[in-house]
């Protein structure tokens, strides 16, 4: 499974569940599972452009008195078919994910102890912010809820390991 396919699957799945405008979509993905694959604002908007070009989503201009007109995206029948194919492709080609904390930690022996400490403290702070964001994210039913809990456990385990390194 390519990282691009997984990112596309996450965007398309979210739009299938909830037609949204771009800002709300980014907000939903950044606070939840989208961060696990590096979905950033610019990446989400690039994916939306590709989906429109492919005919997988349609945008409808919606006006809310409080905000300027916004494009709300909905999945088309072609998008439904694409979603099934993306999902099958990701399932069939599941590979090991990335673990940046472990990768960085494994290479810190190459720097001075004071720099190691600063780096690990920074990773702890970042992981704590990530856990706080995950804890603030609304709970989900079914497997999406399980995925969020798995992510929370992984982040807690990273924090625990990093704190052990700090002593």
N, C-alpha and C positions, 0 to 999 in steps of 0.2 A: 504494500500500500504506500503510495506516495503521500508526503505531507500535504501537497497541494490538494489531492483528492480528499483527504481527511478534513482539511479546512473547508473545501466546497461542501462536503457532506454536512458539516456542522452548520454552515450558513443556510443551506437549503432545508435542513431538518427544522431549524428554528423558524424559518418562514412558513413551512408547512403547518406548524403548530400555531403560529401567531403572525398574521400579516402585519408588517411593521414598516415604519419609515427608517431610513438609514441610521439616523442618530440613535433611535431606540434599539435597533438591531445591534449596533456596536455596543451600546450600554449593556444589553442582555448578555452578549457574548464575552465581553471583557470581565464582567463580574462572575462569570460561571466557568463552564468547561472550555470556552473558547481560548482561554489563556493557556490551556495545556498544550495547544498546538501553535501558539504564537500568533493568534488572530489579533491584529492591530487594526486601528481605524482605517489606515490606508489600504490594508489588505482586504478588509471587508468591502470597502467601496470598489476596489478593483474587481473583486469577485462578483459584486452586484452588476457591474458593467458587463462582465463576461456573460452572466446569466441572462441579462436583457438581450444581448447580441445573439445568444443561442436560442432564445425564445423560451427559456425555462421559467422566467418570471415576467410579470407585467407590472408596470407602475401606474398608479392612479393618483392624480393630484387631489389632495384633500386639504381643505381649509378649516382651520380651527381659529376662532376669534382671538385667542391668546397668542397665536404663533403665525408666522407667514405660511403660505402654501407649502406643503411637503408631499413628497412622493411616497405613497404607501405601496409596498411590494407584496404581490401575491403569487403563489406558485401556479403555473399553467399545467394543463394536461401533459405537455412535453416535459415539464419540470418534474411532475410526478413519476414519469417513466425514468427520467434521468436520476431521480432520487433512488429508485430501486436499484438501478445499475451501479450507482456510486456506492451504495450500501453493500451490495454483493461483492463489488471489487475490493472494498476495504476489508470485508470479512475474509475473502479468499486470499488476500495478500497481506494479512496481519504480520507485521514485523516488530521487532523490539523498538520501543519508543526511545526518546532521548531523556537523559538524566543529567542535566547540566550541573547540578550541585555535586553529584558524585564525580563527574568528569573534572570539574575545577578542583575539588578537594584532593583528588588523586595527584594533582600536579603542583600542589602548594609546597612540597618539600624543596622545590627549586628556588625558593625565595627566603629572605631573612625571617626570623621568628616574629619580629614586630610587624612585618608586612603580612605574614600568615595570619596573625591575630586580627589585624584590621580587616583582612579579607573575610575571615570567618565571621567576625562580628557583623560585617555588612551583609553577609548571606543570612545570618540569623535575623537581622532586622527586616530584610526583604521577605523572608519566609513568614515572619510574624505578620507583616502587612498582608501577605497573600492569604494567610489563614483567616485573618480578620475579614477580608473581602469575601472569602468563601462562606464564613459563618453568617455574614450579612445577606448572602444570596438566598432568595426564597427556596424553601424545600420543594422537592418534586416527588411525585409518586413514581412507582415502577422502577425501571432500570436507570432512568435519569437520576433519580434520587440515590440509587446505589452508587452510580458513577461519582456523584458529588461527594458522597461519604468516603469513597475510596480515595478521592483526591485529598480530602481533609486528612485522612489517616496518613497518606504519603507525606504531606507537608508537615504534619506533627512529627513523624518519624525523622524527617530531615532536620527539623529543629532540635529534636532530642540528640541526634548524632552530633550535630554541630556544637551544641552546648557541652557535650562530653569532650569534644576536642578542645574547647576553651578551658575545661577543667572546672 
